[in-house]
Amino acid sequence: MAAGDRGATPGKSGGVARADALMRASLSAVAPGTALRDGLERVLRGNTGGLIVLGWDKTVESLCTGGFNLDVEFSATRLRELCKLDGGIVLDKDLTKILRAGVQFVPDPTIPTEETGTRHRTADRVSKQVGFPVVSVSQSMRLIALYVDGQRRVMEDSAAILSRANQALATLERYKLRLDEVAGTLSALEIEDLVTVRDVCAVAQRLEMVRRIATEIAEYVLELGTDGRLLALQLDELIAGVEPERELVARDYVPEPTARRARTVDEALTELNALTHTELLELPVVARALGYTGSPEALDSAVSPRGYRLLAKVPRLPGAIIDRLVEHFGGLQKLLAASVDDLQTVDGVGEARARSVREGLSRLAESSILERYV
């Protein structure tokens, strides 16, 4: 269990990223199918409460008074029996040993908390003070609550989580179907060189929507543990290729830097990620995130792809070769018009690969036009 895994994730401030990473690791540790969750369920069924700190260091030690030093192997049955004592329990950060039991925790009383019950107030304050997750099992409310860096998450029954997850999965299927439609239309327009900013924004919008719903479902999978295996398989199948497609669309269409406006692909993707759900519904806002002006006139202006997206669909074509082809020809239309001899002038493209690229692009062009008009 990565209770001590407090590294930052890209694109977020250190504090928020640390809290999110720790929450995910903690949810994974208490998910159904884990030994800890089994022990917590036993405590709940036994109608006794519990207060468990998932980590040990000198700060945790300084908050402990009374109790017993154990240092024994963790098991669900031992956790259940030790929770009968009137005190808290401390596990090591890997959740392999029970270090202390029957402990009274004395956190800093000046740490703010909105909890009311004694056990929950203590759990919230301890988690904030020591930086480790704390689990509180409520005897009266019949619930398991996880406290991580000021966040509180109630552990729900798998059936309730699955119900919401299946609703989200149905929504994801509808969004993915719509994404496939607009992506197919964009491919056909690219072949005909009829793409507008509006077409690009429609695809970028749908890609971002699908990614966000997939992220929500991934959280459910994490909470479900072993109960979410089938859901995880369905999710992986639905979102295969979505993340690379987001980057390819941005690489194809983010405007070239100018003196007044310079936006990299990573910056454009970060801007899209930062849009609220309401903003994401507005194509002009999506256009601005990609680096366009976002005016109604700009939405209908013509743009030409560089060719990354279509070349990525050519089988067995390395990314380095794709980069060289785009750099050499400068745009998709010139690539489509290039002969085998033209393609061979690019470093690393021999006759066999040139024929493969030429035939691959021709097949993609034919299939895209057929899908659009037939």
GIDAHU-V791699 format. One record per residue. RES is the residue in one letter. NEAR is the number of other C-alpha atoms within 10 Angstrom. Layout:
<<RES & NEAR> <RES & NEAR>>
//
This chain:
<<M & 18> <A & 19> <A & 23> <G & 16> <D & 13> <R & 18> <G & 13> <A & 17> <T & 14> <P & 8> <G & 12> <K & 11> <S & 10> <G & 14> <G & 13> <V & 13> <A & 17> <R & 18> <A & 19> <D & 19> <A & 18> <L & 25> <M & 23> <R & 17> <A & 19> <S & 24> <L & 24> <S & 21> <A & 23> <V & 24> <A & 23> <P & 22> <G & 14> <T & 14> <A & 19> <L & 20> <R & 20> <D & 19> <G & 21> <L & 25> <E & 18> <R & 18> <V & 26> <L & 21> <R & 13> <G & 14> <N & 15> <T & 19> <G & 26> <G & 25> <L & 27> <I & 24> <V & 25> <L & 25> <G & 23> <W & 19> <D & 11> <K & 8> <T & 13> <V & 20> <E & 13> <S & 12> <L & 16> <C & 19> <T & 13> <G & 12> <G & 17> <F & 12> <N & 13> <L & 12> <D & 15> <V & 13> <E & 12> <F & 18> <S & 16> <A & 17> <T & 16> <R & 13> <L & 23> <R & 22> <E & 14> <L & 18> <C & 25> <K & 16> <L & 16> <D & 16> <G & 21> <G & 24> <I & 27> <V & 26> <L & 22> <D & 19> <K & 19> <D & 14> <L & 21> <T & 16> <K & 16> <I & 23> <L & 19> <R & 25> <A & 25> <G & 21> <V & 21> <Q & 17> <F & 24> <V & 14> <P & 22> <D & 13> <P & 11> <T & 7> <I & 12> <P & 12> <T & 15> <E & 8> <E & 14> <T & 9> <G & 10> <T & 8> <R & 19> <H & 23> <R & 18> <T & 23> <A & 30> <D & 28> <R & 25> <V & 28> <S & 23> <K & 22> <Q & 17> <V & 21> <G & 22> <F & 26> <P & 29> <V & 28> <V & 28> <S & 24> <V & 27> <S & 20> <Q & 16> <S & 10> <M & 9> <R & 14> <L & 17> <I & 23> <A & 20> <L & 23> <Y & 25> <V & 26> <D & 23> <G & 16> <Q & 14> <R & 18> <R & 13> <V & 13> <M & 20> <E & 14> <D & 12> <S & 16> <A & 11> <A & 9> <I & 17> <L & 19> <S & 11> <R & 12> <A & 21> <N & 14> <Q & 11> <A & 17> <L & 20> <A & 11> <T & 15> <L & 22> <E & 17> <R & 12> <Y & 18> <K & 20> <L & 14> <R & 16> <L & 22> <D & 14> <E & 14> <V & 19> <A & 21> <G & 18> <T & 19> <L & 22> <S & 22> <A & 23> <L & 18> <E & 23> <I & 22> <E & 13> <D & 16> <L & 14> <V & 21> <T & 18> <V & 22> <R & 21> <D & 21> <V & 25> <C & 25> <A & 19> <V & 23> <A & 26> <Q & 22> <R & 22> <L & 24> <E & 21> <M & 20> <V & 22> <R & 20> <R & 15> <I & 16> <A & 21> <T & 13> <E & 13> <I & 24> <A & 18> <E & 14> <Y & 22> <V & 24> <L & 22> <E & 25> <L & 27> <G & 20> <T & 14> <D & 17> <G & 20> <R & 13> <L & 10> <L & 19> <A & 19> <L & 11> <Q & 12> <L & 19> <D & 12> <E & 10> <L & 17> <I & 16> <A & 10> <G & 10> <V & 17> <E & 13> <P & 11> <E & 18> <R & 20> <E & 17> <L & 19> <V & 24> <A & 23> <R & 19> <D & 21> <Y & 22> <V & 23> <P & 17> <E & 10> <P & 11> <T & 8> <A & 5> <R & 5> <R & 10> <A & 12> <R & 17> <T & 16> <V & 20> <D & 13> <E & 17> <A & 21> <L & 18> <T & 14> <E & 16> <L & 21> <N & 17> <A & 13> <L & 15> <T & 9> <H & 12> <T & 8> <E & 13> <L & 21> <L & 15> <E & 14> <L & 22> <P & 21> <V & 21> <V & 25> <A & 25> <R & 16> <A & 24> <L & 28> <G & 23> <Y & 19> <T & 15> <G & 21> <S & 13> <P & 11> <E & 9> <A & 15> <L & 20> <D & 14> <S & 12> <A & 13> <V & 19> <S & 18> <P & 24> <R & 25> <G & 27> <Y & 23> <R & 23> <L & 21> <L & 24> <A & 16> <K & 12> <V & 18> <P & 10> <R & 10> <L & 15> <P & 11> <G & 12> <A & 9> <I & 16> <I & 19> <D & 13> <R & 15> <L & 25> <V & 20> <E & 13> <H & 15> <F & 19> <G & 14> <G & 17> <L & 24> <Q & 17> <K & 14> <L & 21> <L & 16> <A & 13> <A & 15> <S & 14> <V & 19> <D & 12> <D & 12> <L & 22> <Q & 18> <T & 14> <V & 17> <D & 11> <G & 14> <V & 18> <G & 15> <E & 14> <A & 11> <R & 17> <A & 21> <R & 17> <S & 18> <V & 24> <R & 19> <E & 14> <G & 17> <L & 21> <S & 15> <R & 12> <L & 18> <A & 18> <E & 12> <S & 14> <S & 20> <I & 17> <L & 11> <E & 13> <R & 14> <Y & 8> <V & 5>>
//
